[in-house]
Amino acid sequence: MSQDNREKINRLFNTIRDEAQRDRDAFREMSLPIIHIGMASCGIASGALETKTAFEEALTERKIDARIHPVGCIGHCYGEPVVIIENPGFPPIFYHQVTPGKARMLVKSFLEEGDPLFEHLLGAMEENDLIPSVKEFPRFNQETRAVMEKCGLIDPEDIDDYIAGGGYSALVKSLQLSPADVIKEIQEAGLRGRGGAGFPTARKWTLAMAAEAGEKIVICNGDEGDPGAYMDRTILESNPHQVLEGMAICAHAIGATKAIMYVRAEYPLAVKRIEKAIGQANGLGLLGKGILGSSFDLAIELFQGSGAFVCGEESALIQSIEGKRGMPRHRPPYPVQRGLWGRPTVVNNVKTLAAVPPILNHGPSWYRGFGSEHSPGTAIFSVVGDVLHPGLVEVQMGVHLRSLIFDVCGGIPNKKGLKAVQIGGPSGGCLPEHFLDTPIDFDALTEAGAMMGSGGIVVMDEDTCMVHVARYFLDFTRKESCGKCTFCRIGTHHLFNILDKMTLGEGREQDLELLETLSQDIKDGSLCGLGKTAPNPALTSLRYFREEYEAHVREKRCPAGMCRALTAYYIDLETCARGCDACVGSCPVEAIFTTKNRKKGVDQTLCVKCGECMVACPREYDAVKRISPPELAPIVERPQEKT
């Protein structure tokens, strides 16, 4: 590129950036408070819209001039609605679970009277402690935010917010490099696909660049369907422009002029914000014809998928866009050779493309400074289940599971022990506690019997039944099978039936061996990753928790007390309090009755084993017990009603 063209690109972008920065600088110079409110799906579901309204009304009533700044998800999903208040004279202060009432209280006490209300800060504080900065709070000081650096800090519906924070500067840099040099930057960074397979990103781009075709296409795979996974959705809701910028850089590198953002329609907020982001970028000349005065054209379209889990597989996704049934096809040819409409196509995950702008901005060595040799960079996980602080986290590759669960996410609640970790989505493996010191990277997890997957982690405590868990995930994958492969279509159905019978106390001794052989046949005979990995929960849980399977089959007993057919609830008459009716009111079928001495009993013929009585029983009594097998439950006779 000539010097004149470089100067032209820089001049146009500097004008856009200066305009974006001007309003923000002017507001901060006025020294007015700024109230940042998390407005991603997790925040809205927890009441953030009502909290925002309460702030607006309280500011108007008290005639306080402040700016309400809606942002995306900052990752602390357990604390939603979350609010960060920047009040002149104070550092930014992080509040959690901000209800409308608490919002009004903060306006009065903090913004009007200067009392920050320390008791409502996220994280414990001792009296007279200095107020910690946002990054010193639990989780932030354990994370390494490269991709999610701006999530929760910028308004996802305001392109100026993104540009003022350095957004689209990586695109400007890429336009001044040759496509080969752009790919070289990605190659030296060692970026691997974050959709689950871990394929080297630069190698995929190189193959597409070398393909001889009139038109090439870039697809962002935002079809996230794993139970408990919401990393892609959150990034798209919190910082859509970073993904668009990554798509534009990829398109420039491979020579594409068309790109498609594929998002499932079940993500309406993400769809809305992506549509708006595309329109804003086109309006500023950052997408469309002659981007920033260069010869590079790129049109990005949005395609809404129908929510089929199998469409997360790239060839099935391509079939879906073409208007066909979403079913994987045989490879080769690979999409980079012949993909959408027969043209060379690069399909990259949301997290992969979102990692591209930071790499170009900071350089490959910066990215290589995180993680391990073969798995550099960071990984984003949604951690759910039996963990104190569930939510979205970004950590360096190579961090141990123990650190992620206990240091970053606060450990297991209620002082219970950890039993297993399901990592890699519904097709991942269930790893027991002795794998906690396993580093989180592509190779180590595969060796342990799990897989990196897209980044969903389910933490399970000591009260979890692993047979039931395997049954749950097999139920999901069998329903999501596209039906193309006999082994996947029928084999997963048979696997589910075997596990289902075990949870009902109908398992047979030969089923243990059948589980293993059938699982291996399904892995060997399936075409795509769904079928090849679907048996993983059954295989790993059988390998590491075989004694639980044997108890279900041989003793007709569920050691965790989780399988309803193998469990009964009863009330310990020694600890039951006279006159306490908590369990009675919670029972949906009136199976709990009052004995002659005013204590409670359970009519086993009516009990549906929902466990609500155990939840309702006051902790100081702990009178409701769960036992397996059910015949061990003591029989308490219901007093006959007077006629």
TORLO-279264 format. One line per 3 residues: number of its first residue (from 1); their letters; for each residue x, y, z of C-alpha. Coordinates in nm, 3 decimals. Each point is the difference from the previous one (the first is absolute). Layout:
NUM = A = X/Y/Z; ... $
***
This chain:
1 = MSQ = 0.000/0.000/0.000; 0.126/0.345/-0.089; 0.078/0.264/0.261 $
4 = DNR = -0.282/0.217/-0.132; -0.256/-0.276/0.054; 0.130/-0.062/0.352 $
7 = EKI = -0.032/0.366/0.085; -0.350/0.010/-0.146; -0.115/-0.297/0.211 $
10 = NRL = 0.155/0.146/0.315; -0.147/0.343/-0.066; -0.354/-0.133/-0.048 $
13 = FNT = 0.019/-0.222/0.306; 0.151/0.273/0.220; -0.294/0.224/-0.090 $
16 = IRD = -0.246/-0.274/0.104; 0.191/-0.073/0.322; 0.029/0.367/0.099 $
19 = EAQ = -0.374/0.045/-0.049; -0.071/-0.306/0.215; 0.232/0.120/0.275 $
22 = RDR = -0.128/0.357/0.012; -0.332/-0.060/0.176; 0.155/-0.231/0.260 $
25 = DAF = 0.276/0.243/0.083; -0.247/0.284/0.034; -0.216/-0.193/0.247 $
28 = REM = 0.294/-0.103/0.217; 0.131/0.356/0.005; -0.332/0.102/0.157 $
31 = SLP = 0.086/-0.232/0.297; -0.346/-0.156/0.011; -0.081/-0.349/0.134 $
34 = IIH = -0.022/-0.291/-0.243; -0.219/-0.302/0.081; 0.091/-0.312/-0.199 $
37 = IGM = -0.281/-0.261/-0.001; 0.047/-0.355/-0.138; -0.266/-0.046/-0.269 $
40 = ASC = 0.080/-0.337/-0.158; -0.253/-0.284/0.017; 0.116/-0.110/0.346 $
43 = GIA = -0.043/0.350/0.139; -0.336/0.063/-0.166; -0.132/-0.337/0.123 $
46 = SGA = 0.099/0.101/0.355; -0.179/0.334/-0.018; 0.253/0.245/-0.152 $
49 = LET = -0.270/0.181/-0.202; -0.193/0.076/0.319; 0.325/0.104/0.172 $
52 = KTA = 0.083/0.238/-0.286; -0.347/0.154/0.021; 0.039/0.045/0.376 $
55 = FEE = 0.332/0.183/-0.048; -0.155/0.228/-0.262; -0.297/0.085/0.221 $
58 = ALT = 0.213/0.058/0.311; 0.241/0.228/-0.188; -0.292/0.204/-0.134 $
61 = ERK = -0.171/0.024/0.340; 0.319/0.117/0.173; 0.107/0.219/-0.293 $
64 = IDA = 0.341/-0.165/-0.024; 0.183/0.028/-0.332; 0.161/-0.338/-0.083 $
67 = RIH = 0.048/-0.226/-0.299; -0.155/-0.347/-0.009; 0.222/-0.219/-0.213 $
70 = PVG = -0.152/-0.337/-0.106; 0.274/-0.261/-0.051; 0.021/-0.371/-0.072 $
73 = CIG = 0.081/-0.293/0.228; 0.307/0.038/0.219; 0.001/-0.372/0.086 $
76 = HCY = -0.131/0.004/0.358; -0.332/-0.158/-0.096; -0.067/-0.116/0.358 $
79 = GEP = -0.002/0.367/0.112; -0.244/0.141/-0.256; -0.124/0.265/-0.030 $
82 = VVI = 0.349/0.148/0.035; 0.078/0.370/0.005; 0.329/0.191/-0.005 $
85 = IEN = -0.021/0.360/0.118; 0.269/0.253/-0.084; -0.055/0.292/0.235 $
88 = PGF = 0.259/0.281/-0.014; 0.227/-0.025/0.303; -0.043/-0.378/0.026 $
91 = PPI = 0.143/-0.291/-0.198; -0.248/-0.202/-0.209; -0.211/-0.200/0.247 $
94 = FYH = -0.157/-0.337/-0.087; -0.344/-0.083/0.143; -0.181/-0.332/-0.040 $
97 = QVT = -0.366/-0.107/0.008; -0.114/0.359/-0.041; -0.377/-0.009/0.029 $
100 = PGK = -0.215/0.307/-0.081; -0.015/0.077/0.373; 0.377/-0.021/0.034 $
103 = ARM = 0.039/0.220/-0.309; -0.206/0.278/0.160; 0.198/-0.041/0.321 $
106 = LVK = 0.332/0.035/-0.185; -0.114/0.320/-0.169; -0.099/0.153/0.333 $
109 = SFL = 0.284/-0.130/0.220; 0.292/-0.003/-0.243; -0.066/0.252/-0.276 $
112 = EEG = -0.178/0.254/0.221; 0.154/-0.054/0.345; 0.338/-0.156/-0.083 $
115 = DPL = -0.045/-0.328/0.192; 0.108/-0.292/-0.230; -0.195/-0.258/0.207 $
118 = FEH = 0.292/-0.240/0.035; -0.228/-0.283/0.116; -0.139/-0.029/-0.353 $
121 = LLG = 0.336/-0.027/-0.180; 0.086/-0.319/-0.183; 0.251/-0.178/0.222 $
124 = AME = 0.046/0.029/0.375; 0.160/0.313/0.142; 0.130/0.061/0.349 $
127 = END = -0.085/0.333/0.163; 0.244/0.279/-0.087; 0.145/-0.199/-0.293 $
130 = LIP = 0.085/0.194/-0.312; -0.256/-0.047/-0.276; 0.149/-0.252/-0.245 $
133 = SVK = 0.000/0.072/-0.370; -0.225/-0.207/-0.224; 0.287/-0.220/-0.116 $
136 = EFP = 0.091/-0.090/0.359; -0.332/-0.164/0.071; -0.030/-0.381/0.021 $
139 = RFN = 0.023/-0.160/-0.344; 0.142/0.302/-0.184; 0.336/-0.033/0.173 $
142 = QET = 0.006/-0.369/-0.099; -0.091/0.051/-0.365; 0.194/0.097/-0.311 $
145 = RAV = -0.238/0.196/-0.220; 0.119/0.021/-0.357; -0.315/-0.069/-0.201 $
148 = MEK = -0.245/0.121/0.265; 0.198/0.308/0.100; -0.279/0.240/-0.105 $
151 = CGL = -0.298/-0.221/0.094; -0.203/0.167/0.272; 0.185/0.329/-0.041 $
154 = IDP = -0.136/0.134/-0.331; -0.349/0.053/-0.137; -0.044/-0.281/-0.257 $
157 = EDI = -0.253/0.209/-0.194; 0.230/0.302/-0.035; 0.280/-0.037/-0.257 $
160 = DDY = 0.163/0.320/0.129; 0.056/-0.171/0.336; 0.188/-0.281/-0.173 $
163 = IAG = 0.205/0.232/-0.223; 0.089/0.236/0.288; 0.148/-0.301/0.183 $
166 = GGY = 0.223/-0.094/-0.295; -0.253/-0.191/-0.207; 0.056/-0.053/-0.375 $
169 = SAL = 0.365/0.106/0.031; 0.099/-0.362/-0.073; -0.199/0.014/-0.325 $
172 = VKS = 0.187/0.319/-0.093; 0.330/-0.178/0.063; -0.104/-0.305/-0.203 $
175 = LQL = -0.096/0.217/-0.299; 0.357/0.128/-0.009; 0.141/-0.354/0.000 $
178 = SPA = -0.007/-0.257/-0.276; -0.236/-0.297/0.053; 0.303/-0.226/0.046 $
181 = DVI = 0.137/0.228/0.272; -0.334/0.001/0.182; -0.005/-0.380/-0.001 $
184 = KEI = 0.361/-0.004/0.116; -0.100/0.203/0.308; -0.271/-0.253/0.084 $
187 = QEA = 0.235/-0.291/-0.063; 0.271/0.140/0.225; -0.259/0.056/0.274 $
190 = GLR = -0.091/-0.370/-0.019; -0.376/0.067/0.005; -0.202/-0.322/-0.011 $
193 = GRG = -0.372/-0.024/-0.071; -0.206/0.058/0.314; -0.306/-0.183/-0.131 $
196 = GAG = 0.124/-0.329/0.142; 0.226/-0.167/-0.254; 0.302/0.222/0.061 $
199 = FPT = 0.103/0.006/-0.366; 0.275/0.259/-0.070; -0.175/0.313/-0.124 $
202 = ARK = 0.285/0.118/-0.222; 0.012/-0.335/-0.180; -0.370/0.023/-0.082 $
205 = WTL = 0.040/0.357/-0.128; 0.305/-0.097/-0.208; -0.190/-0.281/-0.172 $
208 = AMA = -0.287/0.235/-0.080; 0.232/0.273/-0.126; 0.171/-0.248/-0.233 $
211 = AEA = -0.330/-0.132/-0.138; -0.068/0.103/-0.358; -0.352/0.139/-0.020 $
214 = GEK = -0.182/0.311/-0.110; -0.165/0.065/0.337; 0.092/-0.107/0.353 $
217 = IVI = -0.215/0.013/0.311; 0.055/0.042/0.375; -0.254/-0.144/0.245 $
220 = CNG = -0.009/0.074/0.372; -0.141/-0.304/0.178; -0.219/0.132/0.282 $
223 = DEG = -0.218/-0.311/0.019; 0.064/-0.076/0.366; -0.222/-0.282/0.124 $
226 = DPG = 0.177/-0.172/0.290; -0.208/-0.026/0.319; 0.136/0.255/0.245 $
229 = AYM = 0.224/0.174/-0.256; -0.045/0.368/-0.079; 0.347/0.133/-0.085 $
232 = DRT = -0.074/0.089/-0.364; -0.338/0.151/0.084; 0.153/0.221/0.268 $
235 = ILE = 0.280/0.126/-0.225; -0.247/0.080/-0.279; -0.228/0.180/0.248 $
238 = SNP = 0.283/0.185/0.176; 0.247/0.087/-0.278; -0.133/-0.083/-0.349 $
241 = HQV = 0.236/0.242/-0.177; 0.308/-0.197/0.108; -0.140/-0.306/-0.177 $
244 = LEG = -0.085/0.202/-0.311; 0.352/0.144/0.000; 0.145/-0.352/0.021 $
247 = MAI = -0.219/-0.109/-0.291; 0.118/0.296/-0.209; 0.367/-0.077/0.072 $
250 = CAH = -0.055/-0.366/-0.093; -0.178/0.100/-0.323; 0.287/0.233/-0.094 $
253 = AIG = 0.252/-0.278/0.069; -0.166/-0.263/-0.218; -0.132/0.233/-0.271 $
256 = ATK = -0.372/-0.024/0.082; -0.255/0.269/-0.076; -0.297/-0.168/0.168 $
259 = AIM = -0.048/-0.110/0.362; -0.287/-0.154/0.193; -0.068/0.021/0.373 $
262 = YVR = -0.183/-0.323/0.088; -0.189/0.032/0.331; -0.283/-0.212/0.130 $
265 = AEY = -0.335/0.180/0.015; -0.028/-0.105/0.367; 0.241/0.288/0.076 $
268 = PLA = -0.231/0.298/-0.074; 0.210/0.257/0.188; 0.318/-0.110/-0.179 $
271 = VKR = -0.183/0.015/-0.334; -0.125/0.352/0.074; 0.342/0.129/0.100 $
274 = IEK = 0.181/-0.161/-0.293; -0.247/0.151/-0.246; 0.051/0.340/0.156 $
277 = AIG = 0.380/-0.042/0.006; 0.011/-0.091/-0.370; -0.210/0.306/-0.086 $
280 = QAN = 0.223/0.230/0.208; 0.323/-0.137/-0.151; -0.140/0.039/-0.352 $
283 = GLG = -0.105/0.355/0.081; 0.356/0.098/0.099; 0.164/-0.172/-0.296 $
286 = LLG = 0.157/-0.272/0.214; -0.194/-0.261/-0.198; -0.145/0.004/-0.349 $
289 = KGI = 0.154/0.143/-0.317; 0.355/0.139/0.007; 0.059/-0.036/0.374 $
292 = LGS = 0.179/0.312/0.131; 0.079/0.106/-0.355; 0.181/-0.323/-0.086 $
295 = SFD = -0.077/-0.245/-0.279; -0.134/-0.254/0.252; -0.375/-0.068/-0.015 $
298 = LAI = -0.188/-0.212/0.254; -0.372/-0.056/0.042; -0.103/-0.177/0.324 $
301 = ELF = -0.344/-0.161/0.021; -0.180/-0.149/0.298; -0.147/-0.351/-0.024 $
304 = QGS = -0.221/-0.134/0.279; 0.021/-0.373/0.058; -0.292/-0.205/0.126 $
307 = GAF = 0.175/-0.135/0.308; 0.122/-0.344/-0.113; 0.299/-0.108/0.210 $
310 = VCG = 0.153/-0.185/-0.294; 0.027/0.327/-0.193; 0.293/0.087/0.221 $
313 = EES = 0.191/-0.237/-0.230; 0.129/0.210/-0.289; -0.124/-0.209/-0.292 $
316 = ALI = -0.349/-0.032/0.155; 0.001/0.376/0.060; 0.079/0.057/-0.368 $
319 = QSI = -0.284/-0.232/-0.104; -0.232/0.203/0.224; 0.095/0.331/-0.166 $
322 = EGK = -0.057/-0.155/-0.342; -0.358/-0.075/0.103; 0.053/-0.373/0.042 $
325 = RGM = -0.049/-0.218/0.304; 0.292/0.055/0.239; 0.195/-0.326/-0.040 $
328 = PRH = 0.378/-0.050/-0.004; 0.154/-0.118/-0.324; 0.305/-0.209/-0.079 $
331 = RPP = 0.337/0.177/-0.011; 0.210/0.056/-0.207; -0.065/0.229/-0.169 $
334 = YPV = 0.029/0.228/0.301; -0.186/0.332/0.015; 0.322/0.193/-0.070 $
337 = QRG = 0.010/-0.185/-0.332; -0.371/-0.016/-0.083; -0.241/0.134/0.259 $
340 = LWG = -0.304/0.228/-0.020; -0.150/-0.013/-0.352; 0.311/-0.186/-0.111 $
343 = RPT = 0.234/0.289/0.082; 0.305/-0.006/0.232; -0.133/0.078/0.348 $
346 = VVN = 0.166/0.067/0.336; -0.220/-0.088/0.297; 0.129/0.134/0.332 $
349 = NVK = -0.157/0.010/0.344; -0.102/0.328/0.172; 0.282/-0.025/0.256 $
352 = TLA = 0.259/-0.074/-0.269; -0.090/0.308/-0.205; -0.028/0.217/0.311 $
355 = AVP = 0.361/-0.093/0.087; 0.133/0.132/-0.332; -0.019/0.380/0.067 $
358 = PIL = 0.191/-0.020/0.332; 0.270/-0.210/-0.167; 0.053/0.257/-0.276 $
361 = NHG = -0.012/0.288/0.246; 0.246/-0.143/0.253; 0.205/-0.236/-0.216 $
364 = PSW = 0.049/-0.378/-0.013; 0.258/-0.006/0.282; -0.253/0.164/0.234 $
367 = YRG = -0.251/-0.277/-0.071; 0.271/-0.265/0.027; 0.073/0.135/0.347 $
370 = FGS = -0.318/-0.171/0.121; -0.068/-0.371/0.018; 0.225/-0.290/-0.096 $
373 = EHS = 0.225/-0.075/-0.295; -0.254/-0.204/-0.196; -0.308/0.181/0.132 $
376 = PGT = 0.092/0.369/0.020; -0.234/0.279/0.095; -0.308/0.000/0.219 $
379 = AIF = -0.316/-0.206/0.024; -0.352/0.117/0.084; -0.225/-0.225/0.208 $
382 = SVV = -0.353/0.014/0.126; 0.017/-0.170/0.340; -0.335/-0.125/0.129 $
385 = GDV = -0.136/-0.258/0.241; 0.099/-0.053/0.362; 0.241/0.291/0.030 $
388 = LHP = -0.019/0.306/0.222; 0.060/0.264/-0.270; -0.125/-0.127/-0.337 $
391 = GLV = 0.048/0.215/-0.305; 0.233/0.085/-0.284; 0.376/-0.007/0.051 $
394 = EVQ = 0.307/0.048/-0.220; 0.319/-0.165/0.120; 0.335/-0.090/-0.148 $
397 = MGV = 0.027/-0.333/-0.177; 0.171/-0.248/0.229; -0.172/0.115/0.320 $
400 = HLR = -0.094/-0.301/0.212; -0.361/-0.099/0.053; 0.052/0.038/0.376 $
403 = SLI = 0.096/0.364/-0.039; -0.292/0.072/-0.231; -0.260/-0.158/0.229 $
406 = FDV = 0.130/0.101/0.343; 0.207/0.316/-0.051; -0.195/0.164/-0.281 $
409 = CGG = -0.352/-0.128/0.063; 0.004/-0.032/0.378; -0.023/-0.378/0.042 $
412 = IPN = -0.295/-0.224/0.089; -0.287/0.151/0.203; -0.137/-0.138/0.329 $
415 = KKG = 0.340/-0.147/0.095; -0.055/-0.300/-0.225; 0.268/-0.192/-0.183 $
418 = LKA = 0.067/0.005/-0.373; -0.099/-0.317/-0.181; 0.055/0.065/-0.369 $
421 = VQI = 0.045/0.263/-0.269; -0.169/-0.029/-0.337; 0.212/0.191/-0.250 $
424 = GGP = -0.047/0.031/-0.373; -0.377/0.023/-0.022; -0.247/-0.289/-0.026 $
427 = SGG = 0.259/-0.206/-0.186; 0.277/0.068/0.247; 0.130/-0.223/0.274 $
430 = CLP = -0.082/-0.019/0.370; 0.328/0.031/0.190; 0.021/-0.092/0.372 $
433 = EHF = 0.168/0.200/0.272; 0.347/-0.148/-0.048; 0.015/0.173/-0.341 $
436 = LDT = -0.022/0.347/0.158; 0.367/0.062/-0.062; -0.042/-0.063/-0.373 $
439 = PID = 0.097/0.307/-0.205; -0.276/0.141/-0.216; 0.126/-0.030/-0.355 $
442 = FDA = -0.087/-0.196/-0.313; 0.246/-0.285/0.047; -0.018/-0.060/0.377 $
445 = LTE = -0.380/-0.018/0.007; -0.013/-0.239/-0.295; 0.252/-0.225/0.174 $
448 = AGA = -0.218/-0.001/0.315; -0.304/-0.116/-0.199; -0.175/0.338/-0.030 $
451 = MMG = 0.043/0.274/-0.257; 0.032/0.376/-0.015; -0.326/0.039/-0.189 $
454 = SGG = -0.143/0.346/-0.036; 0.055/0.084/0.366; -0.294/-0.121/0.207 $
457 = IVV = 0.087/-0.135/0.347; -0.252/-0.164/0.235; 0.118/-0.047/0.359 $
460 = MDE = -0.164/-0.279/0.201; 0.010/-0.049/0.376; 0.000/-0.319/0.207 $
463 = DTC = -0.380/-0.039/-0.023; 0.006/-0.053/-0.378; -0.084/-0.337/-0.156 $
466 = MVH = 0.234/-0.063/-0.292; -0.234/-0.252/-0.164; -0.273/0.261/0.003 $
469 = VAR = 0.241/0.260/-0.144; 0.104/-0.231/-0.285; -0.368/-0.068/-0.070 $
472 = YFL = -0.073/0.375/-0.011; 0.271/0.075/-0.257; -0.088/-0.306/-0.213 $
475 = DFT = -0.361/0.116/-0.001; 0.118/0.331/-0.144; 0.232/-0.137/-0.268 $
478 = RKE = -0.241/-0.271/-0.120; -0.269/0.264/-0.054; 0.247/0.229/-0.181 $
481 = SCG = 0.129/-0.268/-0.237; -0.077/0.094/-0.359; -0.072/-0.366/-0.076 $
484 = KCT = 0.239/-0.036/-0.291; 0.219/-0.269/0.160; -0.154/-0.326/0.118 $
487 = FCR = 0.246/-0.031/0.288; -0.080/0.348/0.130; -0.373/-0.008/-0.070 $
490 = IGT = -0.071/-0.343/0.148; 0.308/-0.061/0.215; -0.046/0.307/0.221 $
493 = HHL = -0.365/-0.099/0.046; 0.106/-0.344/0.125; 0.263/0.155/0.227 $
496 = FNI = -0.264/0.223/0.153; -0.236/-0.294/0.054; 0.269/-0.197/0.184 $
499 = LDK = 0.077/0.294/0.230; -0.370/0.074/0.048; -0.067/-0.356/0.116 $
502 = MTL = 0.290/0.021/0.243; -0.148/0.312/0.162; -0.332/-0.186/0.032 $
505 = GEG = 0.161/-0.302/0.166; -0.048/-0.220/-0.308; 0.364/-0.026/-0.106 $
508 = REQ = 0.164/-0.337/-0.067; 0.354/-0.115/0.063; 0.073/-0.036/-0.371 $
511 = DLE = -0.097/0.364/-0.054; 0.332/0.116/0.144; 0.196/-0.171/-0.276 $
514 = LLE = -0.260/0.094/-0.260; 0.041/0.368/0.088; 0.369/-0.014/-0.081 $
517 = TLS = -0.022/-0.199/-0.323; -0.297/0.196/-0.136; 0.169/0.331/0.085 $
520 = QDI = 0.312/-0.098/-0.189; -0.206/-0.111/-0.302; -0.182/0.336/-0.006 $
523 = KDG = 0.332/0.189/0.015; 0.145/-0.207/-0.284; -0.306/0.001/-0.223 $
526 = SLC = -0.120/0.361/0.017; 0.081/0.260/-0.262; 0.022/0.324/0.197 $
529 = GLG = 0.118/0.114/0.340; -0.344/-0.027/0.158; -0.017/-0.376/-0.041 $
532 = KTA = 0.370/-0.058/0.057; -0.008/0.175/0.337; -0.358/-0.066/0.119 $
535 = PNP = 0.100/-0.312/0.203; 0.270/0.190/0.194; -0.214/0.074/0.310 $
538 = ALT = -0.096/-0.367/0.029; 0.352/-0.128/-0.067; 0.181/0.235/0.239 $
541 = SLR = -0.255/-0.032/0.281; 0.009/-0.380/-0.035; 0.380/0.006/0.006 $
544 = YFR = 0.036/0.226/0.302; -0.320/-0.077/0.194; -0.058/-0.366/-0.077 $
547 = EEY = -0.101/-0.077/0.360; -0.306/0.225/-0.046; -0.107/-0.189/-0.309 $
550 = EAH = 0.046/-0.330/0.183; -0.212/0.126/0.292; -0.281/0.091/-0.241 $
553 = VRE = 0.016/-0.336/-0.175; 0.082/-0.246/0.280; -0.152/0.163/0.307 $
556 = KRC = -0.274/0.205/-0.170; 0.132/0.293/0.201; 0.097/0.358/-0.088 $
559 = PAG = 0.286/0.099/0.233; -0.064/0.372/-0.063; -0.374/-0.034/0.056 $
562 = MCR = -0.069/0.178/-0.328; -0.191/-0.265/-0.197; -0.363/0.026/0.107 $
565 = ALT = -0.092/-0.362/-0.062; 0.283/-0.113/0.228; -0.056/0.259/0.273 $
568 = AYY = -0.244/0.071/0.281; -0.052/0.294/0.238; -0.091/-0.041/0.364 $
571 = IDL = -0.013/0.217/0.311; 0.222/-0.070/0.297; -0.237/0.007/0.297 $
574 = ETC = 0.289/0.066/0.239; 0.083/0.337/-0.153; -0.341/0.100/-0.140 $
577 = ARG = -0.140/0.305/0.181; -0.351/-0.018/0.139; -0.228/0.249/-0.164 $
580 = CDA = 0.231/0.091/-0.291; -0.196/-0.035/-0.323; 0.267/0.113/-0.248 $
583 = CVG = 0.014/-0.337/-0.175; -0.378/-0.035/-0.005; -0.047/0.325/-0.188 $
586 = SCP = 0.270/-0.087/-0.255; -0.136/-0.341/-0.102; -0.186/0.024/-0.333 $
589 = VEA = -0.189/-0.330/0.046; -0.085/0.016/0.374; 0.211/-0.304/0.075 $
592 = IFT = 0.120/0.143/0.334; -0.226/-0.046/0.300; 0.004/0.076/0.373 $
595 = TKN = 0.043/-0.293/0.238; -0.177/-0.045/0.334; 0.288/0.170/0.183 $
598 = RKK = -0.022/0.300/-0.239; 0.315/-0.094/-0.193; 0.000/-0.067/-0.371 $
601 = GVD = 0.010/-0.311/-0.218; 0.013/-0.075/-0.374; -0.258/-0.215/-0.176 $
604 = QTL = 0.228/-0.194/-0.235; -0.293/-0.101/-0.220; -0.068/0.366/-0.085 $
607 = CVK = 0.352/0.147/0.002; 0.126/0.104/-0.346; 0.356/0.049/0.135 $
610 = CGE = 0.033/0.361/-0.110; 0.217/0.088/0.302; -0.183/0.326/0.077 $
613 = CMV = -0.051/-0.111/0.361; 0.377/-0.029/0.047; 0.048/0.351/-0.137 $
616 = ACP = -0.276/0.143/0.222; 0.111/-0.167/0.325; 0.172/0.259/0.225 $
619 = REY = 0.375/-0.056/0.016; 0.003/-0.013/0.381; -0.219/-0.311/-0.007 $
622 = DAV = 0.128/-0.177/-0.314; -0.274/-0.255/0.051; -0.074/-0.099/-0.361 $
625 = KRI = 0.229/-0.281/-0.116; 0.063/-0.162/-0.337; 0.081/-0.368/-0.021 $
628 = SPP = 0.078/-0.259/-0.267; -0.126/-0.264/-0.067; -0.355/0.117/0.083 $
631 = ELA = -0.097/-0.310/0.194; 0.235/0.109/0.279; -0.221/0.298/0.082 $
634 = PIV = -0.178/-0.052/0.336; -0.375/-0.044/-0.029; -0.207/0.251/0.195 $
637 = ERP = -0.372/-0.068/0.002; -0.236/0.283/-0.088; -0.261/0.048/0.276 $
640 = QEK = -0.344/-0.101/-0.115; -0.236/0.289/-0.053; -0.307/0.015/0.223 $
643 = T = -0.327/-0.061/-0.178 $
***
